[in-house]
Amino acid sequence: MAHFMLEITYTVPLEQIETKLAEHRAFLQTGYDQGWLLCSGPQNPRIGGIVIARAPSLAALQALFANDPYQIANFADYRFVEFNPVKFQPWLEDWVNGSVE
């Protein structure tokens, strides 16, 4: 599995983001359910969000996020940064090594 930091940057006013927030969070749950997402949340200040993820490939993660309601509505830009987690908390070892779904 490859590991990623995904930066989501809003391209519309927060009032528009709020109209899709529940759908966006329901979409994120699909990524959690398949074991690809570790954590996610809004940036501070609230100009977008951050997601820490793993996936078989960049293309697979991009395909997942093509279904994000923010992406479908063209409400945000997405930046995928692949990284190699060489240091991490011991309790994360199974997730980092891909042995937990």
Stockholm file with secondary structure:
# STOCKHOLM 1.0

chainA/1-101         MAHFMLEITYTVPLEQIETKLAEHRAFLQTGYDQGWLLCSGPQNPRIGGIVIARAPSLAALQALFANDPYQIANFADYRFVEFNPVKFQPWLEDWVNGSVE
#=GR chainA/1-101 SS CEEEEEEEEECSCHHHHHHHHHHHHHHHHHHHHTTCEEEEEECSSSSEEEEEEEESCHHHHHHHHTTCHHHHTTCEEEEEEEECCCSCCGGGHHHHTTCCC
#=GC SS_cons         CEEEEEEEEECSCHHHHHHHHHHHHHHHHHHHHTTCEEEEEECSSSSEEEEEEEESCHHHHHHHHTTCHHHHTTCEEEEEEEECCCSCCGGGHHHHTTCCC
//
